[in-house]
Amino acid sequence: MPRPPGGKLDAIVSAVKAATGAKGQALWKPLRLALTGAPEGPELAPLLLRHARLGHSRPPEPLRRMIRIHNSLTGEKQELKPVEPGHVRMYSCGITVYDYFHVGNARMLVVFDMVSRYLRHRGLRVTYVRNITDVDDKIINRAKESGVDWRAHAAKYTAAMHEDLDKLGCLRPEKEPKASEYIDEMLTMIGQLIDNGYAYVSRATAT
């Protein structure tokens, strides 16, 4: 295939490589998708030549619209494809409300707030769920030290958390379930994990 002048073809291929992480033949589909908006279609050679002659140096619109996220299971970036098209369901573990939250907690909460905002900015519907761990050994022990019921202790620091998050400008999630309200469901899930071999009972727990 004749190469366009000025290395523009190399720039296009490099841009798609950087955006997708694909190499070799795995590049064909994202290149075609970038140039036409469709994964299947005409031969790549004339498409690449035409695109290079037009002087484009950045990935075209279909590829720029793609959202890619890090998959911690595979260690690679992949395209975000919600189970329900156009609707992202996002869960993050909230904090344990035994005391005022610290800067590390704040960082996590702000990061997920930014992620949910960005997804909405990109036109996706987002259902963001962030739990509150309101029953825990730390909470129970702190409540005993203060001479109050653990529920009152957890409620106090849950309110403080919301106050601090409001000052940080974070939006409230769509759902904010409390751990104390889902004990039975958690026990059922733990039992299923053990039965399926994904968890086990430790000696400390058993005794």
LUMVOLO-150547 format. One line per 2 residues: number of its first residue (from 1); for each residue y, z, x of C-alpha. Coordinates in Angstrom, 1 decimal, decimal comma. Each point is the difference from the previous one (the first is absolute). Layout:
% LUMVOLO-150547
NUM = Y:Z:X ~ ...;
This chain:
% LUMVOLO-150547
1 = 0,0:0,0:0,0 ~ 3,4:-0,9:1,5;
3 = 2,1:3,0:0,8 ~ 3,7:0,2:-1,2;
5 = 2,6:0,4:2,6 ~ 1,5:3,3:1,2;
7 = -3,1:2,1:-0,6 ~ 0,8:0,5:-3,7;
9 = -3,6:-0,3:-1,0 ~ -0,8:2,8:2,4;
11 = 2,7:2,1:-1,6 ~ -1,4:-0,5:-3,5;
13 = -3,6:0,8:1,1 ~ 1,3:3,1:1,9;
15 = 1,9:1,2:-3,0 ~ -3,0:-0,2:-2,3;
17 = -2,2:1,6:2,7 ~ 2,4:2,9:0,3;
19 = 0,3:0,4:-3,8 ~ -3,8:-0,2:-0,8;
21 = -1,8:1,0:3,2 ~ -2,3:-3,0:-0,5;
23 = -1,3:-2,2:2,8 ~ -1,8:-3,3:0,4;
25 = -1,5:-1,5:-3,1 ~ 1,1:3,2:-1,9;
27 = 3,5:-1,3:0,4 ~ -0,5:-3,1:-2,2;
29 = 0,2:1,7:-3,4 ~ 3,1:2,1:0,8;
31 = 1,7:-3,0:1,5 ~ -0,7:-2,1:-3,0;
33 = 1,1:2,9:-2,3 ~ 3,2:0,4:2,0;
35 = 0,9:-3,7:-0,2 ~ -1,1:-0,8:-3,6;
37 = -0,4:3,3:-1,8 ~ -3,7:-0,9:-0,7;
39 = -3,1:1,1:2,0 ~ -1,6:-3,4:-0,5;
41 = 1,5:-3,5:0,2 ~ 0,9:-2,9:2,3;
43 = -0,8:-0,3:3,7 ~ 2,0:2,4:2,2;
45 = 1,0:-2,5:2,7 ~ 2,6:-2,0:-2,0;
47 = 1,3:3,2:-1,6 ~ 0,6:1,6:3,3;
49 = 1,7:-3,0:1,4 ~ 2,3:-0,4:-3,0;
51 = 0,8:3,7:0,0 ~ 0,8:-0,1:3,7;
53 = 2,2:-3,1:-0,3 ~ 2,1:1,8:-2,7;
55 = 0,8:2,6:2,6 ~ -1,5:3,1:-1,6;
57 = -0,5:2,8:2,5 ~ -1,1:2,8:-2,3;
59 = -2,9:0,4:-2,4 ~ 0,9:-1,7:-3,3;
61 = 0,4:1,9:-3,3 ~ -3,6:0,4:-1,2;
63 = -0,9:1,8:3,2 ~ 3,2:2,0:0,1;
65 = -0,8:1,3:-3,5 ~ -3,4:1,3:1,1;
67 = -0,2:3,8:0,5 ~ -2,5:1,0:2,7;
69 = -1,1:3,6:0,5 ~ -2,1:1,8:2,6;
71 = -3,5:0,7:-1,2 ~ -1,1:3,2:1,7;
73 = -3,7:-0,8:-0,8 ~ 0,0:-3,3:2,0;
75 = 2,9:0,8:2,3 ~ 1,6:-3,4:-0,9;
77 = 2,9:-1,2:-2,1 ~ -0,8:-1,7:-3,2;
79 = 1,7:-1,5:-3,0 ~ 0,8:2,5:-2,7;
81 = -2,0:-1,1:-3,1 ~ 0,2:2,6:-2,8;
83 = -3,1:0,5:-2,2 ~ 2,3:-0,8:-2,9;
85 = 2,2:-3,0:1,0 ~ 3,6:1,1:0,2;
87 = -0,7:3,7:-0,4 ~ -0,4:2,3:3,0;
89 = -1,6:3,4:-0,5 ~ 1,0:2,3:2,9;
91 = -1,2:3,5:0,7 ~ 1,3:2,4:2,7;
93 = -1,1:3,6:0,6 ~ 2,9:2,4:-0,8;
95 = 0,7:3,3:1,7 ~ -1,5:3,4:-0,4;
97 = 2,7:2,1:-1,6 ~ -0,5:3,3:1,7;
99 = 3,4:-0,1:1,7 ~ 3,1:-2,3:0,4;
101 = -1,1:-3,4:1,4 ~ 0,8:-0,9:3,6;
103 = 1,3:-3,1:1,7 ~ -3,5:-1,5:0,4;
105 = -0,6:0,3:-3,7 ~ 3,4:-1,5:-0,7;
107 = -0,7:-3,0:2,3 ~ -3,3:-0,8:-1,9;
109 = 1,7:0,4:-3,4 ~ 3,0:-2,2:1,0;
111 = -2,3:-2,7:1,5 ~ -2,1:-0,4:-3,2;
113 = 3,2:0,0:-2,1 ~ 1,2:-2,9:2,2;
115 = -3,3:-1,8:-0,5 ~ 0,1:0,3:-3,7;
117 = 3,6:-1,1:-0,1 ~ -0,7:-3,1:2,1;
119 = -3,0:-1,0:-2,1 ~ 2,2:0,2:-3,1;
121 = 2,7:-2,0:1,8 ~ -2,5:-2,7:0,6;
123 = -0,6:-0,2:-3,7 ~ -3,2:2,0:-0,3;
125 = -0,6:2,6:-2,7 ~ -0,9:3,2:1,8;
127 = -1,8:3,1:-1,4 ~ 0,6:2,6:2,7;
129 = -2,1:3,2:-0,2 ~ 0,6:3,0:2,3;
131 = -1,9:3,2:-0,6 ~ 1,3:3,6:0,4;
133 = -2,5:2,4:1,6 ~ 0,9:3,1:-1,9;
135 = -3,1:2,0:0,5 ~ -1,2:0,8:3,5;
137 = -1,0:2,9:2,3 ~ 3,5:0,0:1,5;
139 = 1,7:0,1:-3,4 ~ -2,3:2,8:-1,2;
141 = 0,5:2,0:3,2 ~ 3,8:-0,4:0,0;
143 = 0,1:1,0:-3,7 ~ -1,9:3,2:0,8;
145 = 2,4:0,8:2,8 ~ 2,9:-0,5:-2,3;
147 = -1,6:1,9:-2,9 ~ 0,2:-2,9:-2,4;
149 = -2,4:-2,2:-1,9 ~ -1,1:-3,0:1,9;
151 = 1,1:-2,3:-2,8 ~ 3,6:1,4:0,2;
153 = -0,1:-0,3:3,8 ~ -1,0:-3,7:-0,3;
155 = 2,5:-0,7:-2,7 ~ 2,8:1,4:2,1;
157 = -0,7:-2,3:3,0 ~ -0,7:-3,0:-2,2;
159 = 3,5:0,4:-1,4 ~ 1,3:0,3:3,5;
161 = -1,8:-3,1:1,1 ~ 1,5:-2,0:-2,9;
163 = 3,5:1,3:0,9 ~ -0,4:-1,0:3,6;
165 = -1,4:-3,5:-0,9 ~ 3,0:-0,6:-2,3;
167 = 2,3:0,8:2,9 ~ -1,9:-2,5:2,1;
169 = 0,5:-2,6:-2,7 ~ -3,7:-0,5:-0,7;
171 = -1,1:-1,3:-3,4 ~ -2,6:2,0:-2,0;
173 = -3,4:-1,6:-0,2 ~ -1,3:-1,3:-3,3;
175 = -2,6:2,7:0,0 ~ -0,1:3,3:1,9;
177 = -3,3:1,8:-0,9 ~ -0,6:3,6:1,0;
179 = -3,2:0,9:1,7 ~ -0,5:3,1:-2,2;
181 = -0,2:-2,3:-3,1 ~ -2,9:-2,1:1,4;
183 = -2,4:2,5:1,4 ~ -2,9:-1,1:-2,2;
185 = 0,5:-3,6:0,9 ~ 0,2:0,8:3,7;
187 = -3,3:1,9:-0,2 ~ -1,6:-2,9:-1,7;
189 = 1,3:-2,4:2,6 ~ -1,2:2,3:2,9;
191 = -3,4:0,1:-1,6 ~ -0,2:-3,8:-0,2;
193 = 1,0:-0,3:3,6 ~ -2,7:2,5:1,1;
195 = -2,6:-1,7:-2,2 ~ 0,8:-3,4:1,5;
197 = -0,2:1,2:3,5 ~ 3,8:-0,3:0,8;
199 = 0,5:3,8:0,3 ~ -2,0:3,1:0,8;
201 = 0,2:3,7:-0,6 ~ 1,0:1,9:3,2;
203 = -1,6:3,2:1,0 ~ 3,3:1,8:-0,5;
205 = 0,2:-1,3:-3,5 ~ -3,6:0,8:-0,8;
207 = 0,4:3,6:1,0;
